[in-house]
Amino acid sequence: MYILVTYDVSTTTPAGRRRLRRVAKTCLDYGQRVQNSVFECLVNPAQKVELTAKLLEIIDPKSDSIRIYNLGNNWTQRVDHHGKKDDFNIEDPLIL
């Protein structure tokens, strides 16, 4: 399934800035950054549960928020992109 993860982490304190870095790093383990606080991830249901649990351990629910949108398996019909495109197709083979 394809999911979109967005977050807003308060960075007014050093602890908040650490949380922001940890959230971004965790999201990078599951997908690609498409905007500053937005990640697209191709995961299975177990990975989605795992990612959600990790993010909830990191954030402070009193000052931060996470939103996870489930775009499903037919995500190409649900995503319209306009403008500069620096990302890669997550379903294409990755050649290193």
C-alpha positions in Angstrom: 0.0 0.0 0.0 1.1 3.5 -0.7 0.9 6.0 2.2 1.6 9.7 2.6 3.1 10.7 5.9 3.0 14.4 6.9 4.1 15.9 10.2 4.4 19.1 12.1 7.0 19.1 14.9 7.4 22.1 17.2 11.1 23.3 16.9 11.0 26.0 19.5 13.2 24.0 21.9 16.4 21.9 21.3 14.3 18.8 22.2 11.8 19.7 19.5 14.6 20.0 16.9 15.9 16.6 17.9 12.4 15.1 17.6 12.1 16.7 14.1 15.3 15.1 13.0 14.3 11.7 14.4 10.9 11.8 12.7 12.5 12.7 9.3 15.1 9.9 9.7 12.5 7.4 10.6 10.4 8.3 7.6 13.4 8.0 5.4 13.7 4.4 6.5 10.3 3.7 4.9 10.0 6.0 1.9 11.1 9.2 0.1 10.9 12.8 1.0 8.7 14.7 -1.4 8.5 18.0 0.5 10.0 19.2 3.7 7.6 17.4 6.1 6.0 15.1 3.6 7.0 11.5 2.8 5.7 9.0 0.3 6.1 5.4 1.5 5.4 2.1 -0.2 4.7 -0.3 2.7 2.9 -3.5 3.6 0.3 -3.4 6.5 2.8 -4.6 9.1 5.4 -1.9 8.1 2.7 0.8 8.3 1.9 -0.3 11.9 5.6 -0.4 12.7 6.2 3.1 11.2 3.2 4.5 13.0 4.4 3.1 16.4 7.9 4.4 15.9 6.6 7.9 15.0 4.2 8.0 18.0 7.2 7.1 20.3 9.1 10.1 19.0 6.6 12.9 18.9 5.2 15.0 21.8 1.4 14.8 21.3 0.9 18.0 23.1 2.9 20.1 20.6 3.5 17.8 17.5 1.3 16.1 15.0 1.5 13.3 12.5 -1.0 12.6 9.7 -0.8 9.3 7.7 -2.9 9.2 4.5 -3.6 5.7 3.0 -3.6 6.0 -0.8 -3.9 2.3 -1.2 -2.7 0.1 -4.0 -4.2 2.2 -6.9 -2.2 5.3 -5.8 -1.2 6.4 -9.3 -4.8 7.3 -9.9 -4.9 9.4 -6.7 -1.7 11.4 -7.0 -1.4 14.4 -9.4 2.0 16.1 -9.5 2.6 19.6 -11.0 5.9 21.4 -11.2 9.5 20.3 -10.5 9.9 16.6 -10.0 13.2 15.4 -8.3 11.9 12.2 -6.9 12.0 8.7 -8.3 9.2 6.1 -9.0 9.2 4.1 -5.9 8.1 1.0 -7.8 10.9 1.1 -10.4 14.0 -1.1 -9.8 16.7 0.7 -7.8 20.1 0.5 -9.5 23.1 1.3 -7.4 
